[in-house]
Amino acid sequence: MRISIFPLSGAVLYPGLQLPLHIFEPRYRALVKDALARDRRIGMIQPRNHPANTRTEEGAPLYSIGCLGKIDEVEALDDGRFNLLLQGEA
């Protein structure tokens, strides 16, 4: 199974719970489009950022445990951004 990985500092998805997301960065817009074209699943995982760095840097190492989420609701905005409701899967 191929899934898109969304490394987002400070956002944790748990099985059975929902996480609202506003997607605005070009790399994550592409990630969402890819997930929507396949099975609507995204892997949420925390990056191992330096504590002083709150922005996720591309290529940052990731923790080994995350949560699989399915895009439950999606609002595609005219400027290419997305509002999503991600549902954590068990």
RABEL-V902682 format. One line per field, one symbol per residue. ss: DSSP state (2 for helix, 1 for strand, 0 for the rest). A space follows every 10 residues. Layout:
ss=???
This chain:
ss=0001111000 0000000111 1110022222 2222222000 1111111000 0000000000 0111111111 1111110000 0111111100
